[in-house]
């Protein structure tokens, strides 16, 4: 596990520690995704990978748009408007062959419109 690491993992170095992680996984049958989805207490997020960096961001953004349309039943126009006002990005990896970017939306924003 990483105790501390900057966004982007820019030098392939982090402070490593041992630990125990607990998580749950839900299988949703007959749903296809291109890139991973996730959520925590405060936000939903999608992950995109690619090179150059803008391709990773586009992959994460496109996956978020699909998720908002398919799971949250928003139209593409509605999802685009919500995303234009609320998406945040985190560059998760900038040292490997492909860059990795997370696209996040706060659950409080979604709760106010759904």
C-alpha positions in Angstrom: 0.0 0.0 0.0 1.1 3.6 -0.5 1.1 5.7 2.7 1.9 8.8 0.7 2.2 9.4 -3.0 1.6 12.5 -5.1 -1.1 12.6 -7.7 0.4 11.2 -10.9 3.1 9.0 -9.2 5.6 11.1 -11.2 8.8 9.4 -10.1 7.6 5.8 -9.5 8.3 6.3 -5.8 6.0 6.3 -2.9 6.2 5.5 0.8 5.2 1.9 1.0 3.5 0.3 4.1 1.8 -3.0 4.8 -1.9 -3.0 5.6 -5.3 -4.7 5.3 -7.8 -3.5 2.8 -11.5 -4.4 2.7 -13.7 -3.7 -0.2 -16.8 -5.0 -1.9 -17.6 -5.8 -5.5 -21.0 -5.9 -7.2 -21.5 -7.8 -10.4 -24.1 -6.2 -12.6 -25.1 -8.7 -15.2 -25.7 -7.7 -18.8 -23.9 -4.4 -18.4 -20.8 -3.6 -20.4 -18.2 -1.1 -19.3 -15.1 0.0 -21.1 -13.2 1.3 -18.1 -13.6 0.8 -14.3 -16.2 2.6 -12.3 -16.2 3.1 -8.5 -17.7 5.0 -5.7 -16.8 6.0 -2.1 -18.7 7.9 0.6 -18.5 11.2 -1.3 -18.2 10.6 -5.0 -18.6 8.4 -8.0 -15.6 8.0 -10.4 -14.5 6.4 -13.6 -10.9 5.6 -14.6 -9.4 6.0 -18.1 -6.1 5.1 -19.5 -4.2 6.1 -22.6 -1.4 8.0 -24.1 -1.1 10.9 -24.5 -2.7 12.3 -21.3 -5.6 13.8 -23.0 -6.6 10.4 -24.3 -6.7 9.0 -20.8 -8.9 12.0 -19.7 -11.2 11.5 -22.7 -11.6 7.8 -21.9 -12.5 8.6 -18.3 -14.9 11.3 -19.4 -16.6 9.2 -22.0 -17.0 6.4 -19.5 -18.6 8.8 -16.9 -21.0 10.0 -19.6 -22.1 6.4 -20.4 -22.5 5.7 -16.7 -24.6 8.7 -16.0 -26.8 7.8 -19.0 -27.1 4.1 -18.5 -27.2 3.8 -14.7 -28.6 7.2 -13.6 -31.0 7.5 -16.6 -29.8 10.9 -17.7 -30.0 11.9 -21.3 -26.6 12.7 -23.0 -27.5 16.4 -22.9 -28.3 16.3 -19.2 -25.2 14.2 -18.4 -23.0 16.6 -20.4 -24.5 19.7 -18.6 -23.9 18.1 -15.2 -20.4 17.0 -16.1 -19.5 20.5 -17.5 -20.3 22.0 -14.2 -19.1 19.5 -11.7 -16.4 17.0 -13.0 -13.0 17.0 -11.2 -10.0 15.1 -12.5 -7.1 13.4 -10.8 -4.0 12.3 -12.7 -3.4 9.0 -11.1 -0.4 7.7 -13.0 2.0 9.5 -15.3 5.0 7.1 -15.2 3.8 3.9 -16.9 3.3 3.2 -20.6 -0.2 4.6 -20.4 -1.4 7.5 -18.3 -4.3 7.0 -15.9 -6.9 9.6 -15.0 -9.9 9.5 -12.7 -13.0 11.5 -13.5 -15.0 12.3 -10.3 -18.4 13.8 -9.5 -19.5 14.5 -6.0 -22.6 12.4 -4.8 -24.1 15.6 -3.3 -24.4 17.0 -6.8 -26.0 13.9 -8.2 -28.4 13.7 -5.2 -29.6 17.2 -5.9 -30.6 16.4 -9.5 -31.7 12.7 -9.4 
